[in-house]
Amino acid sequence: MKILLTGGSGMVGQNLLEHTAAKEYEILAPSSRELDLLNKDSVANYLKAHNPTLIIHAGGKVGGIQANMADPVAFLSQNAEMGLNLFTAASAHGVPYCINLASSCMYPRNASNPLREEKVLTGELEPTNEGYALAKILATRLCQYITDSSEGKKQYLTLIPCNLYGPHDKFDPDKSHMIPAVIRKIHEAKQAKRDTVEIWGDGEARREFMYVGDLADSVFTIVEKMLNRERLPTLMNVGLGHDYSINDYYKSVAEVVGYKGEFTHDLTKPVGMRQKLVDSQRINDAGWAPAVSLQNGIFKTYQYFLEL
């Protein structure tokens, strides 16, 4: 059984390749030089040459609030083009199964929590990462259209993970997501013996961050079910089922790192949505649930950071 994994060098991709279930399959994880997702001819030629049974699309241009605000053009255009090229070529080539990894930023900024899959495209998006969200919505809808028009011959579904963190994450404060950025910030504050660490906003906004190994578990759970020809919802959230405040995350990281200083708040900085908690009932019903606690996940991630 041959699986094509895009984005194999990214955080999600590397955790998928390191998962214990990965050895059960022949997984192709080409570099961007081997497979240029921005070039439709490159995508078509690769699929023709390798003929995968299933595609996991984890590739894309990713980043946190700062990165999205700094370059919205690239976040929209590149991610949209990758999704269009990959899934249209896969459908044309007859690939029966695809798993598209999307993002919870697809949900409207004012949608009620927990966020349920049917809420996608029912309201205005959060402006700080709107370009990325639009690209992910496009790929999601394309996968649904292909599935619906295939008369049962294709199953292209989308998983919407909550925020992720873990080994192989980026720890650059200008490019990373919140937890790796906080790990680095608090580690450096401890090393420099600083008395305070600054938090953007009041710290009361709530987020759902899941250890990336749990996402890898969910993907391989779905892979097995698809290959066993189980029909699944075309759109499923993947999350913890509960969230924490930004202040809680800072406190948890400080405990793991051993930082004893105080926190201050810069109320002039953007914080995004006040809450973003996904409803994971659909994938729970499919037989998956997360296993890694916040404290354990932060500990594993900090150990990885120390080894860099």
Secondary structure in CASP SS format (residue, H / E / C, confidence):
PFRMAT SS
TARGET T0000
AUTHOR 0000-0000-0000
METHOD secondary structure of the structure
MODEL  1
M C 1.00
K E 1.00
I E 1.00
L E 1.00
L E 1.00
T E 1.00
G C 1.00
G C 1.00
S C 1.00
G C 1.00
M H 1.00
V H 1.00
G H 1.00
Q H 1.00
N H 1.00
L H 1.00
L H 1.00
E H 1.00
H C 1.00
T H 1.00
A H 1.00
A H 1.00
K H 1.00
E H 1.00
Y C 1.00
E E 1.00
I E 1.00
L E 1.00
A C 1.00
P C 1.00
S C 1.00
S C 1.00
R C 1.00
E C 1.00
L C 1.00
D C 1.00
L C 1.00
L C 1.00
N C 1.00
K H 1.00
D H 1.00
S H 1.00
V H 1.00
A H 1.00
N H 1.00
Y H 1.00
L H 1.00
K H 1.00
A H 1.00
H H 1.00
N C 1.00
P C 1.00
T C 1.00
L E 1.00
I E 1.00
I E 1.00
H E 1.00
A C 1.00
G C 1.00
G C 1.00
K C 1.00
V C 1.00
G C 1.00
G C 1.00
I H 1.00
Q H 1.00
A H 1.00
N H 1.00
M H 1.00
A H 1.00
D C 1.00
P H 1.00
V H 1.00
A H 1.00
F H 1.00
L H 1.00
S H 1.00
Q H 1.00
N H 1.00
A H 1.00
E H 1.00
M H 1.00
G H 1.00
L H 1.00
N H 1.00
L H 1.00
F H 1.00
T H 1.00
A H 1.00
A H 1.00
S H 1.00
A H 1.00
H H 1.00
G C 1.00
V C 1.00
P C 1.00
Y E 1.00
C E 1.00
I E 1.00
N E 1.00
L E 1.00
A C 1.00
S C 1.00
S H 1.00
C H 1.00
M H 1.00
Y C 1.00
P E 1.00
R C 1.00
N C 1.00
A C 1.00
S C 1.00
N C 1.00
P C 1.00
L E 1.00
R C 1.00
E H 1.00
E H 1.00
K H 1.00
V C 1.00
L C 1.00
T C 1.00
G C 1.00
E C 1.00
L E 1.00
E C 1.00
P H 1.00
T H 1.00
N H 1.00
E H 1.00
G H 1.00
Y H 1.00
A H 1.00
L H 1.00
A H 1.00
K H 1.00
I H 1.00
L H 1.00
A H 1.00
T H 1.00
R H 1.00
L H 1.00
C H 1.00
Q H 1.00
Y H 1.00
I H 1.00
T H 1.00
D H 1.00
S C 1.00
S C 1.00
E C 1.00
G C 1.00
K C 1.00
K C 1.00
Q E 1.00
Y E 1.00
L E 1.00
T E 1.00
L E 1.00
I E 1.00
P E 1.00
C C 1.00
N E 1.00
L E 1.00
Y E 1.00
G C 1.00
P C 1.00
H C 1.00
D C 1.00
K C 1.00
F C 1.00
D C 1.00
P C 1.00
D C 1.00
K C 1.00
S C 1.00
H C 1.00
M H 1.00
I H 1.00
P H 1.00
A H 1.00
V H 1.00
I H 1.00
R H 1.00
K H 1.00
I H 1.00
H H 1.00
E H 1.00
A H 1.00
K H 1.00
Q H 1.00
A C 1.00
K C 1.00
R C 1.00
D C 1.00
T E 1.00
V E 1.00
E E 1.00
I E 1.00
W E 1.00
G C 1.00
D C 1.00
G C 1.00
E C 1.00
A C 1.00
R E 1.00
R E 1.00
E C 1.00
F E 1.00
M E 1.00
Y E 1.00
V H 1.00
G H 1.00
D H 1.00
L H 1.00
A H 1.00
D H 1.00
S H 1.00
V H 1.00
F H 1.00
T H 1.00
I H 1.00
V H 1.00
E H 1.00
K H 1.00
M H 1.00
L H 1.00
N C 1.00
R C 1.00
E C 1.00
R C 1.00
L C 1.00
P C 1.00
T C 1.00
L E 1.00
M E 1.00
N E 1.00
V E 1.00
G C 1.00
L C 1.00
G C 1.00
H C 1.00
D C 1.00
Y E 1.00
S E 1.00
I H 1.00
N H 1.00
D H 1.00
Y H 1.00
Y H 1.00
K H 1.00
S H 1.00
V H 1.00
A H 1.00
E H 1.00
V H 1.00
V H 1.00
G C 1.00
Y C 1.00
K C 1.00
G C 1.00
E E 1.00
F E 1.00
T E 1.00
H E 1.00
D E 1.00
L C 1.00
T C 1.00
K C 1.00
P C 1.00
V C 1.00
G C 1.00
M C 1.00
R C 1.00
Q E 1.00
K E 1.00
L C 1.00
V E 1.00
D C 1.00
S C 1.00
Q H 1.00
R H 1.00
I H 1.00
N H 1.00
D H 1.00
A C 1.00
G C 1.00
W C 1.00
A C 1.00
P C 1.00
A C 1.00
V C 1.00
S C 1.00
L H 1.00
Q H 1.00
N H 1.00
G H 1.00
I H 1.00
F H 1.00
K H 1.00
T H 1.00
Y H 1.00
Q H 1.00
Y H 1.00
F H 1.00
L H 1.00
E C 1.00
L C 1.00
END
